[in-house]
């Protein structure tokens, strides 16, 4: 099996309306189909998918403390660092941003939705720069987005740039 990219993700949430609002406001997702109070299917701007995120309401319930078996997080890739910087501002303003890391081959933001489900928004470093980046030391470092912007500017990577996803 040769995986090209994540087609869509589906989450169980406590309140579908609240979660739709979050993903619309924070990441710019659009509702493609909605069953009020039960489910919603959202599409990222410019996506060719029917939906990129499915949400099913299961109602409120206190989550168990600490890590649990199951999904840890989802990662959505953006095409440029300016897009990542814009999303960082939205997530921070919305109180959802919980971290940022430089993984050498990717630059990543971490956030949580209203149910505490963690997700990642990342930009992939151009493949020709991976060897240099990996030689920089620790595999995970604090993200210096301004430094990355100074180095790569608005360079597009991923499917939009014609490389494999």
N, C-alpha and C positions, 0 to 999 in steps of 0.2 A: 504494500500500500504506500503510495507516495502522496503525502499530505501537502497541499499547496498553501492553505490558509484556513483560519477558523471561519466557517460559513455563518454560524449563528450560535448563540448560547440561550439557554432557558433557565430561569430562576423561579423558585418559589419565594413569594414575598408576603409580608403581613398586610399591606394595603396597596393594591395595584394603582389606584389613582395617585397617591402620594409618590410612589416610585416612578410612575410615568412622568410626573412633574419634575422630579429630580433629574432623570436622564435627558429630558428635553432641555431643561435649563442649563445643566452642567456640561453636557456633551453634544447638544444640538440634535439629538435624535428626533425623528418625526414618527407619529403614530400612523401605521399602515392599516391596522385593524384593531378594533377594541370591542370587548364584551364588557360593558360597565359592571364594575364590582367583582368581576371574575377573572378576566384575562386581557392582555394587550400585547400587540406585536409591533415593535419599533424598528425603524430603518435609519441607518446613519446617512447623513447627507451625501449624495453622490453614489450611494451603494446600488449595485445591480441586483441585490438580493431582495426577495419578497420581504424578509425581515432579518435583522441582525441580532435582535434581542427579543425573546419571548418572556412574558411575566405572567405568572399564575398566582392568584391570591389564595392563601391558605388561612388567613386570619392571624391575629396577634398571639404570641406565645413567647414566654421568656426563654431566650437561648441559653444553653448551658455555657458556663464560663470556660475559657481556654479553647485550644484547638480541638476540633472534632473531625472524625473521619468524614470525608466529603470534599467538596470543592474548596480550594484555598483562595484562588483568585482567577480572573479572566484578564487577558491582555489585548488591548486594541492598539494597532499600529497606525500612527499618522505619517503622512508623507514628508513633512518638513519640520525643522526645529521651530520656526515661527508659529506653526500650528500648536506645537507642544507648549510653547511659551504662553500662547493665548489661553489654552485649556488650563494651564497652571493658574493663571489669574482667576478664571471662573471658579475652579475648584477651591482655591484659597478663599475667595470672597464668599463662597457658599458654605464654608466651614467643613468641607469634605476632604480636603487634602491631608493625608496622614504621613507622607514621606516622599522622598525623591532620591534616586540612586543612579550612579554611573556604573553600568555593568560592562564597561569598555566597548562591547559590540552593540550596545543599545543605551539610550538615555531614557530613564523611566520615572514616571510620577505614580504615586499610589494614593488611592482615595477609597472612601467607604460610602455606600449608598445609605438611605434611611434605615435599612434593616441591618446595617453593619457588614454587608457583603463587600469584600474588598475587590477592587479592580485596578488594573494597571493601564496606563496610557503611555506608549513608548514610541521612540523614533529609532530606526535601525541605522547604525553607522554604515557608510558605504563599505562593501565587502573588501575592496582593495585597501582599506585602512585598518582592517581587523588585526593583522599581525602587529602593526605598530601600537595599536591601542592595547592589545593583550600584553605587550612588553612593558607597560607602564606601572606594573606592580599589582597591588591588591585587585582581585577580581570584582570586588564591590567597593565603591568609594562614594563619598558624598557627591551629588550632582552639582556641577557648576555650569548651569545652563547658559549663562552669559559667555563663558569661555567657549563652550561648544558652538554657540551662535557666531562668535568671532572666527572660529575655525572653519565651519561648514556653511554658515549663512543660511540661505534658503534652499540649499541643495535638496532635491527630492530623491528619496530612496523608496524601495519596495515596489509594489505592482505598478504604481503610477509612474515610476521611473523606468519601467520595462524590465525590471529584474524579477526573478522568481520570488514568490511569496512563501 
